[in-house]
Amino acid sequence: MSKRVFVSVDQQPSAPIHFVLAALSGVVKAGGDIRPLLAEANIPLNLINEPKTRVSSRQFSLLVHKVTEQLEDEFLGLVDKKAPLGTFELMAFGAIHCGNLQEAIDRACRFYTLMIGAPNFELNINNDKARLALELPADSRQTQQFIVEAVFTAVHRFICWLVDRKVEIHEAGFHYPAPMHEQEYPLLFGKDIKFSCSQSYLSFNKEYLSMPIMQNQQSLIEFMRYAPYGFLLPPQFADSVTRRIRHELINVERVTFPTLDVLSESLHTTPSTLSRRLREENTSYQQIKDAIRRDIAIHHLTTSTIPISEISELLGYQDVSIFHRAFKKWSGVTPGAYRLSPS
């Protein structure tokens, strides 16, 4: 078997199919055809009926980019008020000229308040915590769950970028009941998640608010290369143990995972400390290994014609039937069904 290097596999974890359906809901609402959009993002049409399946972050980012372009709306058609292309960049330009994070958030809140019918924010400070609450327009009831997920993910990524460091979310509250994909929430918003709250909010230590803005017009140009679609994926940080492990293991010619002891030594820590830090990030070494296998499989099934038996071997499975069972457990469909043409 020839060597194949996984250098192009996304470091960003894959996205659940719920995000795909939600991103397309504005197109459906407008009476548009989702099939060309799925085809352009290389997402098989048959997958949208499989609630357990996932797509790569690259596929999802490309899909959101195409939806945004087609609708000419940075809100993806999810609310009646359109956000013309360039809206976020204009808001960000104002934010980078503020003195600290609190001033930047206040300015961003005022900016979106001027857009009648757009999601609005309110920043409140209570004791040692800052709370950023989200108010949605009444016409968004059918899509409000994804709006909250998307907006909060984008907001968190943005404020981390403004101060050039990870802003730890202390608590995240949502005004709706726990969704079917609630297991995704800790990956997006931290481990303290509450549902059926009176309002949706993100809470973090108020000390972050006094941090200076570390960005400028030049860095904004680079940042906007990923706007707005890249903002709908959780931010990745250099100090994230999960990210370091993915980076250590995913770029290999053949998936062979080291033991926890060997991995800990390569990361200059102990097995107990590594396990503890992974628990703090709401994951485990086994979950990371499963996710890497899943995401590499998705990558090759959607970007190559490598035989499924060879993908199975690359992933370290001695029997292709074991790979079939594992992939169906991850995605709800077999590798062959996942690879069906998007058309």
Secondary structure, DSSP 8 states (H G I E B T S, - for coil): ------TTS-SS--EEHHHHHHHHHHHHHTT--SHHHHHHTT--GGGGG-TT-EE-HHHHHHHHHHHHHHHT-TTTTSSSS---TTHHHHHHHHHTTSSBHHHHHHHHHHHHHTSTTS-EEEEEEETTEEEEEEE--GGGTTTHHHHHHHHHHHHHHHHHHHHTS---EEEEE-SS---TTGGGHHHHH-S-EE-S-SSEEEEEEGGGGGSB----HHHHHHHGGGTTGGGGS----TT-HHHHHHHHHHSSSS-----HHHHHHHTTS-HHHHHHHHHHTT--HHHHHHHHHHHHHHHHHHH----HHHHHHHTT-SSHHHHHHHHHHHHSS-HHHHTS---
